[in-house]
Amino acid sequence: MRVLAIDTALEACAAAVLDTGAGMAAQESKIMVRGHAEALMPLIERVMRAAAAAFADLDRIAVTVGPGSFTGLRVGIAAARGIALTTAKPAVGLSTLAAFAAPFIADDDTLPVVAAIDARHSHVYLQIFGRGGSTLLAPRLATLAEAVRRAAATGAPRITGTAAGLLADSWPADEPPPTAIDNRRAPDIGWVARLGAAAEDLGTPPKPLYLRAPDAQPQNAAQLPRRS
């Protein structure tokens, strides 16, 4: 199976082509906070050339669907859906939190993993994984205090994601400390591709996993009154 993986959910613009029979064919990741819309398609084209692959050669497209940046998510999902529509190949959506956790689960699936993304204003997007990669706590928006409490209750977990440092800095002194703290700014695109190859094709286009409403809301008070 050949998978094109795309990630623009957080502070990276990344793509990879994975051939499950031969390994990673090509990948590229550029750290960026904004500008994903302009950077993504040229980056995908470079990765496809490096993999010596045509879009028609792909078996599926995988994309991170969140949680993450509202703008970034829309860029990646739109690209994945567009390529899928053009090539008549399926597209699958992957949780950003699961992508963060994947390498730790693959390394040792007997220890808990806490994936946390900074949602600002003392909140995080949180998911906790247990033995065998099972979900102990489903993806949710939580206060930092709640996230620390739930994470500490698992024992001495491994923490990953953009909010890993926030949780570690607030860790209770009377609880066993985390065994690993990985404060990376975006998931490894290679693991996004591997998850994409293993994911179930639900037969529906990927949709954003926001977990909360956008910060920007319509200013109703500033609307002009309607004429009768």
C-alpha positions as CSV (number, residue, x, y, z in Angstrom):
1,M,0.0,0.0,0.0
2,R,1.2,3.5,-0.9
3,V,0.0,6.2,1.4
4,L,0.4,10.0,1.1
5,A,0.4,11.5,4.6
6,I,-0.3,15.2,5.2
7,D,0.0,17.2,8.4
8,T,-0.7,21.0,8.8
9,A,-2.6,20.8,12.2
10,L,0.0,22.6,14.3
11,E,3.4,24.2,13.8
12,A,4.6,22.2,10.8
13,C,3.8,21.7,7.2
14,A,4.6,18.1,6.4
15,A,4.0,15.3,3.9
16,A,5.3,11.8,3.4
17,V,4.9,8.9,1.1
18,L,5.0,5.5,2.7
19,D,5.2,2.2,0.8
20,T,4.2,-0.4,3.3
21,G,6.1,-3.1,1.4
22,A,9.3,-1.1,1.1
23,G,9.3,1.5,3.8
24,M,9.3,5.3,3.8
25,A,9.8,6.5,0.2
26,A,10.1,10.2,1.0
27,Q,9.2,12.8,3.6
28,E,9.6,16.5,4.3
29,S,8.6,18.7,7.3
30,K,8.9,22.4,7.6
31,I,8.4,24.1,10.9
32,M,6.0,27.0,10.6
33,V,3.3,28.7,12.6
34,R,1.5,30.2,9.6
35,G,1.7,30.1,5.8
36,H,0.6,26.5,5.5
37,A,-1.8,27.2,2.6
38,E,1.0,28.6,0.4
39,A,3.6,26.0,1.4
40,L,1.6,22.7,1.3
41,M,1.1,21.9,-2.3
42,P,4.7,22.7,-3.4
43,L,5.9,20.6,-0.5
44,I,3.6,17.7,-1.5
45,E,4.9,17.9,-5.1
46,R,8.5,17.7,-3.9
47,V,7.8,14.7,-1.7
48,M,6.0,12.9,-4.6
49,R,8.9,13.6,-6.9
50,A,11.4,12.3,-4.3
51,A,9.3,9.2,-3.9
52,A,9.2,8.7,-7.7
53,A,5.5,8.4,-7.4
54,A,2.5,9.7,-9.3
55,F,-0.7,10.6,-7.6
56,A,-2.4,7.7,-9.5
57,D,0.0,5.3,-7.8
58,L,-1.4,6.1,-4.3
59,D,-3.7,3.8,-2.5
60,R,-5.0,6.3,0.1
61,I,-4.4,9.7,1.5
62,A,-4.1,10.3,5.3
63,V,-4.4,13.6,7.0
64,T,-4.4,14.9,10.6
65,V,-7.8,16.2,11.5
66,G,-7.1,17.8,14.9
67,P,-7.3,19.0,17.4
68,G,-5.1,21.8,16.3
69,S,-5.1,25.2,14.5
70,F,-8.4,25.9,12.9
71,T,-6.8,27.4,9.8
72,G,-4.1,24.8,9.6
73,L,-6.6,21.9,9.8
74,R,-8.7,23.3,7.0
75,V,-5.6,23.6,4.7
76,G,-4.5,20.0,5.2
77,I,-8.0,18.5,5.1
78,A,-8.9,20.4,2.0
79,A,-5.8,19.3,0.2
80,A,-6.4,15.6,1.2
81,R,-10.0,15.7,0.1
82,G,-9.0,17.4,-3.2
83,I,-6.4,14.8,-4.0
84,A,-8.7,12.0,-3.0
85,L,-11.4,13.4,-5.3
86,T,-9.1,13.9,-8.2
87,T,-7.5,10.4,-7.9
88,A,-10.6,8.5,-6.9
89,K,-8.7,7.1,-3.9
90,P,-9.9,7.1,-0.3
91,A,-8.8,9.7,2.3
92,V,-8.7,8.9,6.0
93,G,-8.5,11.3,9.0
94,L,-6.2,10.8,11.9
95,S,-6.3,12.4,15.4
96,T,-3.3,14.6,16.0
97,L,-3.2,13.3,19.6
98,A,-2.9,9.7,18.4
99,A,-0.1,10.7,16.0
100,F,1.8,12.2,18.9
101,A,1.3,9.1,21.0
102,A,2.1,6.5,18.3
103,P,5.9,6.3,18.6
104,F,5.7,5.9,22.3
105,I,3.0,3.2,22.1
106,A,5.1,1.4,19.4
107,D,8.2,1.6,21.7
108,D,6.5,0.1,24.8
109,D,2.7,-0.4,24.9
110,T,2.7,-1.5,28.5
111,L,3.2,2.1,29.9
112,P,0.6,4.9,29.7
113,V,1.0,7.8,27.3
114,V,-0.5,11.3,27.8
115,A,-0.9,13.3,24.6
116,A,-1.5,17.0,25.2
117,I,-1.8,20.0,22.9
118,D,-1.7,23.6,24.2
119,A,-5.2,25.0,23.7
120,R,-4.2,28.4,25.3
121,H,-5.9,30.2,28.2
122,S,-4.8,27.4,30.7
123,H,-6.5,24.7,28.7
124,V,-5.2,21.7,26.8
125,Y,-6.5,19.1,24.3
126,L,-6.0,15.8,26.1
127,Q,-6.0,12.1,25.4
128,I,-4.6,9.3,27.6
129,F,-3.6,5.9,26.3
130,G,-3.1,2.8,28.3
131,R,-1.9,-0.8,27.8
132,G,-1.9,-1.9,24.1
133,G,-2.7,1.7,23.0
134,S,-6.2,1.5,24.4
135,T,-7.9,4.8,25.1
136,L,-8.2,5.5,28.9
137,L,-9.5,9.0,28.3
138,A,-11.1,10.1,25.0
139,P,-10.0,13.3,23.3
140,R,-11.3,16.3,25.1
141,L,-10.7,20.0,26.0
142,A,-9.6,20.2,29.7
143,T,-8.2,22.8,32.0
144,L,-4.5,22.4,32.7
145,A,-5.3,21.5,36.3
146,E,-7.7,18.7,35.2
147,A,-5.2,17.4,32.7
148,V,-2.4,17.2,35.3
149,R,-4.7,15.5,37.8
150,R,-5.8,12.9,35.2
151,A,-2.3,12.3,33.9
152,A,-0.8,11.9,37.3
153,A,-3.5,9.4,38.2
154,T,-2.0,7.0,35.6
155,G,1.3,6.7,37.6
156,A,4.4,7.8,35.8
157,P,3.3,8.3,32.2
158,R,5.2,9.4,29.2
159,I,3.9,12.9,28.1
160,T,4.1,14.1,24.5
161,G,2.7,17.1,22.6
162,T,3.0,20.8,22.6
163,A,1.6,21.0,26.2
164,A,4.0,18.3,27.6
165,G,6.1,21.0,29.2
166,L,3.1,22.7,30.7
167,L,1.9,19.5,32.4
168,A,5.4,18.7,33.6
169,D,5.9,22.1,35.1
170,S,2.6,21.7,37.0
171,W,3.2,18.1,38.1
172,P,2.3,17.4,41.8
173,A,5.3,17.0,44.0
174,D,3.9,14.0,45.8
175,E,3.3,12.0,42.6
176,P,5.8,9.9,40.6
177,P,7.2,12.1,37.9
178,P,6.7,11.4,34.2
179,T,9.2,8.9,32.7
180,A,9.5,10.9,29.5
181,I,8.6,14.5,28.4
182,D,8.5,15.1,24.7
183,N,7.6,18.7,24.0
184,R,7.7,18.5,20.2
185,R,5.6,21.1,18.2
186,A,4.1,18.7,15.7
187,P,3.7,14.9,15.3
188,D,6.3,12.9,13.3
189,I,4.9,12.8,9.7
190,G,6.3,9.3,9.4
191,W,4.0,8.1,12.1
192,V,1.1,9.9,10.5
193,A,1.8,7.8,7.4
194,R,2.0,4.6,9.4
195,L,-1.3,5.3,11.2
196,G,-2.8,6.2,7.9
197,A,-1.9,2.8,6.4
198,A,-3.4,1.0,9.4
199,A,-6.5,3.1,9.8
200,E,-10.0,1.8,8.8
201,D,-11.4,3.4,5.8
202,L,-14.9,4.6,6.9
203,G,-15.8,5.6,3.4
204,T,-16.5,9.3,4.4
205,P,-14.3,12.3,3.8
206,P,-12.1,13.5,6.7
207,K,-13.6,16.2,8.9
208,P,-12.0,18.5,11.4
209,L,-11.8,17.4,15.1
210,Y,-12.0,20.8,16.7
211,L,-13.1,19.9,20.3
212,R,-14.1,23.5,20.9
213,A,-15.6,26.5,19.0
214,P,-13.3,29.0,17.2
215,D,-12.0,31.9,19.3
216,A,-13.3,34.4,16.7
217,Q,-17.0,34.8,17.0
218,P,-19.4,37.0,15.0
219,Q,-19.8,40.5,16.6
220,N,-23.6,40.6,16.7
221,A,-23.6,43.9,18.4
222,A,-21.9,45.5,15.5
223,Q,-24.4,44.2,12.9
224,L,-26.5,46.8,11.1
225,P,-30.2,46.5,11.8
226,R,-32.3,44.9,9.1
227,R,-34.8,47.1,7.3
228,S,-38.4,46.1,7.7
